[in-house]
């Protein structure tokens, strides 16, 4: 069964995508930047704070479809050229020190949201034996 989680952002409709998708025990998130409800980048110039908030927002997609931080198996981090990777490393360690997912971090020329320095993608695989209850019924198909 395929389940979608949508955040309600206008770009989701314009580009036909979801914040997160779950198929079976696998959950993947779309690229997530630290943006406010109007699509404006939070924490201008602060790689650490943008990474922390982008991870938190992406994790909300994972948990919204029945996963947990412990289920995260991979993170992908996109940093804009010139962004200091050290702030990203600190935020990633704070979020995932107990999980240690596979990670790829790359520099890109730019990101679509103006002022965004960081974009995060997460993948999770739910261990059905570790979860006592089925995923919530929210989202669409």
C-alpha positions in Angstrom: 0.0 0.0 0.0 1.2 3.5 -0.9 0.6 6.3 1.5 1.5 10.0 1.0 2.1 12.8 3.5 1.6 16.3 2.3 2.6 19.4 4.2 0.2 21.7 2.3 2.8 23.8 0.7 1.9 25.4 -2.6 4.9 24.0 -4.4 3.8 20.4 -3.7 0.7 21.1 -5.8 2.7 23.0 -8.5 5.3 20.2 -8.8 3.1 17.2 -8.0 5.1 15.8 -5.1 4.6 14.8 -1.4 6.6 15.6 1.7 7.0 11.9 2.4 5.9 8.6 0.8 5.5 5.2 2.5 5.4 2.0 0.5 5.3 -1.1 2.7 7.9 -0.6 5.5 10.0 2.0 3.5 9.5 5.7 4.0 11.3 8.4 1.9 11.1 12.2 2.2 11.4 14.8 -0.4 14.2 17.4 -0.2 13.4 19.5 2.9 14.8 23.0 3.6 14.2 25.0 6.7 11.4 27.3 5.5 8.5 29.1 7.2 4.9 28.7 6.2 5.4 31.3 3.5 8.3 29.5 1.9 10.9 31.9 3.3 14.2 30.5 4.5 14.6 30.4 8.3 17.9 31.4 10.0 19.6 33.3 7.1 23.3 32.4 6.8 23.2 29.8 9.7 24.0 26.4 8.3 23.7 24.7 11.7 20.2 26.1 12.5 19.0 25.4 8.9 20.2 21.8 9.1 18.7 21.3 12.5 15.3 22.5 11.4 15.4 20.8 8.0 16.2 17.5 9.7 13.4 18.1 12.2 10.9 18.8 9.4 12.0 15.7 7.4 11.7 13.6 10.5 8.1 14.9 10.9 7.5 13.2 7.5 9.0 10.0 8.8 7.0 10.0 12.0 3.8 11.2 10.2 3.9 7.9 8.3 4.6 5.7 11.3 8.4 5.7 11.5 10.8 6.9 14.2 14.3 8.4 14.1 15.6 4.9 14.9 14.2 3.7 11.6 16.3 6.2 9.5 18.7 4.3 7.4 20.1 7.1 5.1 20.4 10.8 5.0 21.4 13.0 2.1 22.4 16.5 2.7 22.8 19.2 0.0 24.8 22.3 0.9 25.1 25.3 -1.3 28.5 26.3 -2.5 30.4 28.1 0.2 28.2 26.9 3.0 30.3 25.7 6.0 29.9 22.0 6.3 30.9 22.0 10.0 27.6 23.4 11.2 25.8 20.6 9.2 27.9 18.0 10.9 27.1 19.2 14.4 23.3 19.2 13.6 23.4 15.8 12.0 25.3 14.3 14.9 22.8 15.8 17.4 19.9 14.2 15.5 21.4 10.9 14.6 24.2 10.0 17.1 22.2 7.0 18.3 21.2 5.8 14.8 24.3 6.4 12.6 22.5 6.2 9.2 24.4 6.0 6.0 25.0 9.6 4.7 25.9 11.4 1.6 26.7 15.1 1.7 27.3 17.1 -1.4 27.8 20.7 -2.4 25.5 22.1 -5.1 25.5 25.4 -6.9 22.2 26.6 -5.4 18.9 25.5 -4.0 15.5 26.6 -5.2 14.3 28.3 -2.0 16.0 31.7 -1.9 18.3 31.9 1.1 18.3 28.1 1.8 21.8 26.8 2.4 20.8 23.2 3.3 18.4 20.6 2.0 17.8 17.2 3.7 16.4 14.0 2.4 15.8 11.0 4.7 15.0 7.3 4.1 13.7 4.9 6.7 13.0 1.3 6.9 10.5 0.3 9.6 11.4 -2.8 11.6 7.9 -4.3 11.9 8.9 -6.3 14.9 10.0 -3.2 16.8 6.7 -1.4 16.3 3.8 -2.4 18.4 1.1 -0.6 16.4 0.3 0.0 12.7 1.1 3.4 11.1 -1.5 6.1 11.5 -4.2 6.3 8.8 -3.4 9.9 7.8 -2.2 10.9 4.4 -3.6 10.1 1.0 -3.2 7.4 -1.6 
